[in-house]
Amino acid sequence: MSHLACADEPAHPANREQRERFETLRRLLPAAPASLANSSGIFLGTDYHFDLVRPGAALYGLAPNAKIPNPMRPVIRLDAKVIQIRSIPAGAAVGYGYGFRAAAPMRIATISVGYADGWLRSLGNKGAAYHGTAILPVAGQVSMDSMTVDVTSLPEGALRPGDTVELIGPHQSADDVARACGTIGYEILTSLGRRYHRRYAGL
């Protein structure tokens, strides 16, 4: 068994080089099932499949190659509960370090997910949550146990404490979240902590 270093870049010469070295070494060893392809390697073609492939990120529908449309359907959904909504005046600051300041009167919702839950702190003032198709931009820093989003675009009463917003789902994939904070979808999924209620559907 070996592991491809550059499988998410199909044209990278390391892929062919690693496969050829793997084949050479395999011939020197006693016969045994062979495995080279990780999730992205599966999409390099049957020359990389050997006897066993090892889907990891692919099981969750993460993109095997960030430069082309994802051929798989993402299967992860992450919703977070709204714990309060406040109206703030123009000029009011939100969050640690006054990292966000309202340019006009706004409504801000506090969401019960933070970096202790694996929602990366680097998403402060980046990315968004969704309520239906409405984008709710992150406003301010992501705190340990909570974060705040701008809900001014929603009609009054459309979102209330106890309702949920989408963090990962049909409007925003884990790969989308990863792009917002400069990482990969796998880091987003492996960072999600134990405090979430998990529900497995379709098993």
N, C-alpha and C positions, 0 to 999 in steps of 0.2 A: 504494500500500500504506500502511496505517496499523495502529495497534495499540490495542486496547481497554484502558483503564486500570482498569476496574472490572468486568470480565466475570465474575469469581467472585462478584459480588453481582448476581444477575439483576434485582432490582427497582431497582437504582441508576439514577437519571435520566441519569447520564452516558452510559450505554450507548446509549440512544435518541438523545441529543444528538450523540454522536460519529458514529453511523451516518448521521444526517441531514446533518451537515456533510460527511462523506465522500461521500455521494451528490451534494451540491451541487458540491463541488470536482471530482468525477469528470466531471461534465457540462461543465466548463470546460476539460478536458484532452483531448488526442487519445485516440482509442479504444485501450485496452490492457486486458489482464486485470487484474482488481481483487481485492485481498485485504485483509480486515479482521479476520477471526476467528482468534484464538489458540485454545488448547485449550478454555478455559472459554467463549469466544465461540461455539464450535461448538454448544454446548448452549443458546444463546439463541434458536436457531431459524433457519430458512432465510433470513430477512430479512438475516441477518448473514453469510451464506456467500459471496455474490457468485460469483466464478469459481474462487477457490482458498481453501482454509482451511489453517491452519498448526498442526497438532497438534504439541505439544512434550511437556509433562508427560503428556498423554493417552496417548502411546505407551508409557508405563511404568505406566499404570493409576492415576495419581494422581487424587484426587477433584477434579472441576471446581468444586465448591461445597462448602465445609466444613460447611454447615448442613443438608445433606440426605444421605441414604445414597448412597454411591458407585455409579453405574450401571455401572462398569467393573470388570474383574478385574485386580488388581495382578499384574504379571509379574516383579517383582524379588524375588530371594532373596539374602540376605547371611548367610553362616555364618562363625563365627569359632572358631579352635582354642583349646582349653583347654591351657595350658602347665604349670600346676601346681594342686594342691589342697592346702590346709593346714587343719588344725584349730586353732582359736584359743580361748583361754579367755575367760570373761566379763571385760569391762573392757579387753580388748585393742583397740588403735586400728589402723585400716586406712587406708593411703594418705596422700598429701600433706596437711599441715595437720591430721593426725588427724581428717579429715573424717567418719569413721564410727567408732563405738565399739560393740563387741559388748555387748549387754545380757545375753547368756547364752552358753554355749559354742556355737560355730558352726563350720561348714565353709565356707571361702572359696575360690573358684576364680579363678585369674588367666587372663584371656582376652587373646589376642595381637592386640588392636585398640585403638588410642588416637586421640588428636586429630590425630596426624600422618597418620593414615589417613582423617581426615575425620569421625571419630565425635566429635561436638561435646563440648567440655569441659563445657558447661552441662548435660550429662546426668549429671553426678556426683550420686549419691544420688537419681537420678530414673530412671524407665524401668526396663527389664529386658531380660534375654535369656530364651530359652525352650529347654527340653530336652523335646521332645515337647510335651505340654500343660502342663508344670510351669513356673511363673513363677519366674525367678531374678532377684530385685531387684539392681540396681546398688548396691554397698556401697562408699562412698568416692568420691574424685575420679577422673575419667577422666585417666589419665596420657598422656604423649606416645605411647608404644608399647603400652600395656596398660591394662586396667581390671579391676576385681574385682567378682564377683557372689556373692551368698549362695546356696549350694547345700545348705543344711542340710535343706531339705524333701525332698531326694532320698534314697532308700535308699543306704547305704554301697555303693560300687562301681558305682552306676548310671551315674556319669560319671567318666571317667578322663582323665589327660593324653593328648592326641592326639585325643580326641573333639572334636566340634564342637557349638556351640550356635547357635541361630537369633537373629540380630539383626533381620533383616527377612525376612518370609515369611508363611506362612499364619496364624500366630498374632499377628503384629504387622506392620502395614503401615508404609511410609515415612511416611504421614500420621500414624499413631499415634506414631511416634518424634518427629515434628515437634511434635505437641501436647505431648509430655512436656517439651520444652525451649523451647517458646514461639516456634516458627518455622513454616515451611511445608515440605511434602514436597519441593518442588523444591530447597530449600537442602540438605536431607539428601542427595539424590541427587547434586547437583552438587559436594558437598563430598567425596564418596568418592574417595580417592586412587588412585595408580598401583600401590600395593603389593599390591592384591588380585589373586588369580588369577581371571580372568574366563572364564566359560563361557557360550556363547550356544546356547540350546536351541530346537529347532523351526524353524530357518531352512531 
